[in-house]
Amino acid sequence: MRFEICTLFPEFFHSFFTTGLVARAVDNGILSYAIHNLRLHGEGRYRSVDDAPFGGGAGMLLKYDVIRKSLEATGERPVIHLTPRGRVLNTSMAKRLASLPGVTLLCGHYEGIDQRILDRAVGMEVSIGDYVLGGGETPAQVLIETIARHLPGFLTEASLEAESFESGLLEHDQFTRPREADGVPVPGVLVEGDPKRIAAWQRENALWRTWRRRPDLFARQTLADCDFDAIHGKIVTHFSIRPQETP
Ligand SMILES: C[S@@+](CC[C@H](N)C(=O)[O-])C[C@H]1O[C@@H](n2cnc3c(N)ncnc32)[C@H](O)[C@@H]1O
């Protein structure tokens, strides 16, 4: 999959594309990228890219022509603008985007971008969460890696399947050696080696973590009776210890 990235800060992407799984995917041809420096399309002696908003207000906006010229240079691809005003990124969105041959990512800066070029050229707006960062570079990296994890060959199927959100639940707790750390042992079932009991423990633990931490996710699951049976005891204990607390 091809990523064209329009940014005022190309250097932001250097370590991202040359480190870890993302670098390996680039080497293996699973993903490719080009960085387009918005500054090259700036105006005047100082290659100015921004101007004050009409109607007043704090900060500056990236100008229409700067963005237009940069997007024209990237060629024909769906353009995704990273913005806190976009649809919040999730796994199903990333899976859908991973089926495309390529996308152009537009990273904003300052207070944002002239709305007219967004209306004209942008196909989709994506937010990485309900908070505001200074620029779209970190959100673009989050989006690229989230998509890349669903590209064939980026991860093994097995490691993807167990991840949080894949089954609609948070992932179960995990432990490694030593078997006991500061007096706290690894849950016995995990070291006994019975695959059925281990799978049941992992399911129960994932259900419990999700119920406690992400009731919104839990509520969306279609669960079997045995799932409720698995965590029923924990829920009862939870409310008997903290009767005032609601999940
Ligand atoms: C300071 S922010 C602008 C925020 C904008 N004035 C607003 O209130 O919606 C500058 C740039 O950072 C990026 N950005 C900040 N937070 C983001 C988020 N949660 N998701 C995606 N992009 C974000 C966008 O590209 C945005 O144009």
The ligand as an SDF file (V2000), in Angstrom:
LIG
                    3D

 27 29  0  0  0  0  0  0  0  0999 V2000
   -3.7700   22.6170   16.9040 C   0  0  0  0  0  0  0  0  0  0  0  0
   -4.5010   21.4480   15.7830 S   0  0  0  0  0  0  0  0  0  0  0  0
   -5.8810   22.3810   15.1770 C   0  0  0  0  0  0  0  0  0  0  0  0
   -7.1250   22.1370   15.9530 C   0  0  0  0  0  0  0  0  0  0  0  0
   -8.3390   22.8490   15.3840 C   0  0  0  0  0  0  0  0  0  0  0  0
   -8.2040   24.2590   15.5360 N   0  0  0  0  0  0  0  0  0  0  0  0
   -9.5800   22.3460   16.1040 C   0  0  0  0  0  0  0  0  0  0  0  0
   -9.9290   22.9090   17.1520 O   0  0  0  0  0  0  0  0  0  0  0  0
  -10.2000   21.3700   15.6270 O   0  0  0  0  0  0  0  0  0  0  0  0
   -3.4020   21.4250   14.4500 C   0  0  0  0  0  0  0  0  0  0  0  0
   -3.4470   20.1950   13.5610 C   0  0  0  0  0  0  0  0  0  0  0  0
   -3.1070   19.0470   14.3270 O   0  0  0  0  0  0  0  0  0  0  0  0
   -3.7690   17.9040   13.8040 C   0  0  0  0  0  0  0  0  0  0  0  0
   -4.4770   17.2630   14.9250 N   0  0  0  0  0  0  0  0  0  0  0  0
   -4.5380   17.6950   16.1900 C   0  0  0  0  0  0  0  0  0  0  0  0
   -5.2330   16.8680   16.9730 N   0  0  0  0  0  0  0  0  0  0  0  0
   -5.6240   15.8330   16.1850 C   0  0  0  0  0  0  0  0  0  0  0  0
   -6.3840   14.6560   16.4080 C   0  0  0  0  0  0  0  0  0  0  0  0
   -6.9080   14.3550   17.6060 N   0  0  0  0  0  0  0  0  0  0  0  0
   -6.5810   13.8060   15.3770 N   0  0  0  0  0  0  0  0  0  0  0  0
   -6.0850   14.0970   14.1510 C   0  0  0  0  0  0  0  0  0  0  0  0
   -5.3640   15.2210   13.8730 N   0  0  0  0  0  0  0  0  0  0  0  0
   -5.1400   16.0810   14.8670 C   0  0  0  0  0  0  0  0  0  0  0  0
   -4.6830   18.3800   12.6870 C   0  0  0  0  0  0  0  0  0  0  0  0
   -4.0370   18.1220   11.4570 O   0  0  0  0  0  0  0  0  0  0  0  0
   -4.7960   19.8760   12.9500 C   0  0  0  0  0  0  0  0  0  0  0  0
   -5.0050   20.6110   11.7700 O   0  0  0  0  0  0  0  0  0  0  0  0
  1  2  1  0
  2  3  1  0
  2 10  1  0
  3  4  1  0
  4  5  1  0
  5  6  1  0
  5  7  1  0
  7  8  2  0
  7  9  1  0
 10 11  1  0
 11 12  1  0
 11 26  1  0
 12 13  1  0
 13 14  1  0
 13 24  1  0
 14 15  1  0
 14 23  1  0
 15 16  2  0
 16 17  1  0
 17 18  1  0
 17 23  2  0
 18 19  1  0
 18 20  2  0
 20 21  1  0
 21 22  2  0
 22 23  1  0
 24 25  1  0
 24 26  1  0
 26 27  1  0
M  CHG  2   2   1   9  -1
M  END
$$$$
